[in-house]
Amino acid sequence: MLERRKAAGVLIFVSCIGGFVLYVYLLMLSEWSPIVMQLSVLMIAGGILGVISWIGYQMATTKPTASSVTDE
């Protein structure tokens, strides 16, 4: 079991390094550079706005607990 986890960890590590090398190649050395940059910025903006919208959704749909309600 431990050997399987180690192998999976090494595979993830090597895949991430390979993905980064591919990204650097596409961004710096290929003619696809403008579209790669645009897609990168789009994914970053979408990720940040997605997390913020999820927080807003959770705030809007979560029922208040007794400890969060104040008597006025």
Z-matrix of the N, CA and C atoms (Angstrom, degrees):
N
C 1 1.455
C 2 1.529 1 110.96
N 3 1.319 2 116.74 1 -43.42
C 4 1.458 3 120.46 2 179.87
C 5 1.525 4 111.06 3 -65.51
N 6 1.323 5 116.92 4 -38.12
C 7 1.468 6 120.09 5 179.00
C 8 1.531 7 111.19 6 -65.03
N 9 1.328 8 116.43 7 -34.91
C 10 1.453 9 120.05 8 178.76
C 11 1.523 10 111.21 9 -67.31
N 12 1.327 11 116.38 10 -39.87
C 13 1.463 12 120.94 11 177.72
C 14 1.523 13 111.00 12 -65.85
N 15 1.325 14 115.99 13 -40.47
C 16 1.461 15 119.64 14 178.20
C 17 1.524 16 110.65 15 -64.14
N 18 1.324 17 116.37 16 -42.90
C 19 1.466 18 120.17 17 179.22
C 20 1.526 19 110.73 18 -63.52
N 21 1.334 20 117.10 19 -41.56
C 22 1.458 21 120.49 20 177.94
C 23 1.533 22 110.26 21 -64.64
N 24 1.313 23 117.29 22 -39.85
C 25 1.457 24 120.97 23 178.21
C 26 1.518 25 112.28 24 -63.60
N 27 1.331 26 116.22 25 -43.07
C 28 1.469 27 120.27 26 178.18
C 29 1.525 28 109.92 27 -64.79
N 30 1.325 29 117.34 28 -40.55
C 31 1.466 30 121.17 29 178.87
C 32 1.528 31 110.95 30 -62.59
N 33 1.330 32 117.18 31 -44.07
C 34 1.465 33 120.70 32 178.24
C 35 1.527 34 110.09 33 -63.14
N 36 1.340 35 116.98 34 -44.37
C 37 1.458 36 121.92 35 -179.88
C 38 1.522 37 111.59 36 -59.73
N 39 1.326 38 116.66 37 -49.88
C 40 1.462 39 121.40 38 -178.33
C 41 1.532 40 110.41 39 -66.10
N 42 1.336 41 117.55 40 -38.02
C 43 1.463 42 120.77 41 178.25
C 44 1.517 43 111.45 42 -63.72
N 45 1.328 44 117.14 43 -40.45
C 46 1.464 45 120.27 44 179.00
C 47 1.521 46 111.44 45 -66.23
N 48 1.311 47 117.36 46 -41.76
C 49 1.465 48 120.63 47 177.35
C 50 1.532 49 109.66 48 -63.33
N 51 1.320 50 117.12 49 -43.90
C 52 1.467 51 121.03 50 177.74
C 53 1.516 52 111.96 51 -63.03
N 54 1.324 53 117.26 52 -40.94
C 55 1.463 54 121.08 53 177.24
C 56 1.513 55 112.23 54 -62.99
N 57 1.338 56 116.01 55 -39.24
C 58 1.464 57 119.70 56 177.84
C 59 1.524 58 111.03 57 -65.84
N 60 1.335 59 117.04 58 -42.74
C 61 1.464 60 120.99 59 178.84
C 62 1.533 61 109.73 60 -62.06
N 63 1.326 62 117.24 61 -42.53
C 64 1.467 63 120.97 62 177.19
C 65 1.526 64 110.72 63 -62.78
N 66 1.322 65 117.64 64 -42.47
C 67 1.461 66 121.55 65 178.77
C 68 1.525 67 110.90 66 -62.33
N 69 1.330 68 116.79 67 -44.43
C 70 1.466 69 120.58 68 178.29
C 71 1.519 70 110.42 69 -61.25
N 72 1.334 71 116.63 70 -43.64
C 73 1.469 72 119.67 71 178.30
C 74 1.527 73 110.57 72 -60.00
N 75 1.340 74 117.11 73 -49.31
C 76 1.462 75 120.26 74 -178.08
C 77 1.522 76 111.83 75 -64.30
N 78 1.328 77 117.02 76 -34.24
C 79 1.457 78 120.41 77 -177.74
C 80 1.524 79 112.78 78 -79.59
N 81 1.323 80 117.27 79 -37.19
C 82 1.461 81 120.23 80 -171.96
C 83 1.533 82 114.78 81 -103.06
N 84 1.316 83 117.83 82 -31.60
C 85 1.456 84 119.39 83 -168.33
C 86 1.531 85 115.70 84 -117.21
N 87 1.317 86 117.74 85 -2.46
C 88 1.465 87 117.94 86 -176.73
C 89 1.518 88 110.98 87 -113.77
N 90 1.317 89 115.63 88 169.82
C 91 1.456 90 120.60 89 177.32
C 92 1.528 91 111.20 90 -78.38
N 93 1.327 92 117.79 91 -5.83
C 94 1.458 93 123.58 92 179.34
C 95 1.534 94 112.00 93 -84.88
N 96 1.303 95 117.66 94 4.50
C 97 1.460 96 122.24 95 -174.30
C 98 1.535 97 114.25 96 -52.93
N 99 1.340 98 120.46 97 -47.91
C 100 1.476 99 118.73 98 -178.58
C 101 1.527 100 113.46 99 -62.48
N 102 1.323 101 117.26 100 -42.21
C 103 1.460 102 119.72 101 -179.18
C 104 1.526 103 111.19 102 -70.33
N 105 1.342 104 117.64 103 -34.72
C 106 1.462 105 120.76 104 177.08
C 107 1.527 106 109.73 105 -64.40
N 108 1.326 107 117.29 106 -41.40
C 109 1.463 108 121.07 107 178.40
C 110 1.523 109 110.65 108 -65.60
N 111 1.325 110 117.16 109 -44.15
C 112 1.461 111 120.26 110 179.25
C 113 1.524 112 111.38 111 -62.10
N 114 1.323 113 116.94 112 -43.57
C 115 1.463 114 120.08 113 179.97
C 116 1.524 115 111.37 114 -67.35
N 117 1.327 116 117.08 115 -35.40
C 118 1.457 117 120.53 116 178.00
C 119 1.524 118 111.15 117 -63.13
N 120 1.327 119 116.36 118 -47.74
C 121 1.460 120 120.46 119 179.65
C 122 1.529 121 110.14 120 -64.99
N 123 1.323 122 116.96 121 -39.13
C 124 1.458 123 120.87 122 178.14
C 125 1.530 124 111.45 123 -62.00
N 126 1.322 125 117.64 124 -43.35
C 127 1.467 126 120.62 125 179.40
C 128 1.522 127 111.74 126 -67.12
N 129 1.331 128 117.22 127 -38.71
C 130 1.458 129 120.23 128 178.23
C 131 1.529 130 110.38 129 -64.50
N 132 1.328 131 116.88 130 -48.45
C 133 1.466 132 120.75 131 179.50
C 134 1.527 133 110.86 132 -62.33
N 135 1.326 134 116.85 133 -42.99
C 136 1.464 135 120.33 134 178.45
C 137 1.512 136 112.59 135 -63.39
N 138 1.326 137 116.58 136 -38.94
C 139 1.463 138 120.05 137 178.52
C 140 1.511 139 112.13 138 -65.77
N 141 1.325 140 116.91 139 -45.94
C 142 1.467 141 120.67 140 -179.78
C 143 1.530 142 110.44 141 -64.44
N 144 1.323 143 117.11 142 -47.74
C 145 1.463 144 119.88 143 179.63
C 146 1.521 145 111.97 144 -66.54
N 147 1.326 146 117.47 145 -32.15
C 148 1.461 147 120.56 146 175.99
C 149 1.516 148 112.18 147 -65.03
N 150 1.322 149 117.19 148 -42.00
C 151 1.463 150 120.84 149 178.14
C 152 1.528 151 110.02 150 -65.61
N 153 1.329 152 117.47 151 -43.50
C 154 1.462 153 120.59 152 179.77
C 155 1.532 154 110.53 153 -64.00
N 156 1.330 155 117.48 154 -41.11
C 157 1.462 156 119.53 155 178.88
C 158 1.528 157 111.30 156 -66.95
N 159 1.326 158 118.30 157 -35.47
C 160 1.460 159 121.68 158 176.77
C 161 1.529 160 110.13 159 -63.92
N 162 1.336 161 116.78 160 -41.97
C 163 1.469 162 120.07 161 177.28
C 164 1.530 163 110.12 162 -61.42
N 165 1.326 164 117.47 163 -44.91
C 166 1.462 165 120.72 164 177.89
C 167 1.513 166 112.27 165 -62.02
N 168 1.320 167 116.97 166 -41.14
C 169 1.464 168 120.55 167 177.97
C 170 1.523 169 110.81 168 -62.81
N 171 1.322 170 117.02 169 -43.66
C 172 1.455 171 120.56 170 178.76
C 173 1.523 172 111.06 171 -63.30
N 174 1.318 173 117.62 172 -41.02
C 175 1.461 174 120.76 173 178.49
C 176 1.529 175 111.22 174 -64.62
N 177 1.314 176 116.94 175 -36.54
C 178 1.456 177 120.87 176 -176.71
C 179 1.531 178 112.46 177 -77.11
N 180 1.316 179 118.46 178 -28.67
C 181 1.465 180 120.64 179 -173.17
C 182 1.517 181 114.47 180 -106.81
N 183 1.324 182 118.89 181 -7.03
C 184 1.458 183 120.72 182 -179.24
C 185 1.522 184 109.41 183 -82.45
N 186 1.335 185 115.57 184 131.56
C 187 1.455 186 119.96 185 178.14
C 188 1.528 187 109.20 186 -75.36
N 189 1.333 188 117.07 187 140.98
C 190 1.463 189 118.75 188 179.97
C 191 1.526 190 111.64 189 -69.00
N 192 1.314 191 115.91 190 145.88
C 193 1.455 192 121.21 191 176.11
C 194 1.517 193 108.79 192 -93.79
N 195 1.320 194 116.81 193 167.67
C 196 1.459 195 121.02 194 -178.71
C 197 1.524 196 111.36 195 -62.68
N 198 1.323 197 117.73 196 -32.22
C 199 1.459 198 120.01 197 -178.38
C 200 1.524 199 112.68 198 -77.21
N 201 1.348 200 118.25 199 -17.63
C 202 1.458 201 120.51 200 -178.38
C 203 1.516 202 112.67 201 -95.45
N 204 1.346 203 117.56 202 -6.89
C 205 1.462 204 121.57 203 -179.71
C 206 1.522 205 108.17 204 -95.16
N 207 1.324 206 115.88 205 128.44
C 208 1.466 207 120.18 206 178.31
C 209 1.521 208 109.81 207 -107.30
N 210 1.312 209 117.07 208 143.01
C 211 1.466 210 122.22 209 177.60
C 212 1.519 211 108.85 210 -88.97
N 213 1.312 212 115.79 211 129.57
C 214 1.464 213 119.57 212 179.43
C 215 1.495 214 109.61 213 -123.93
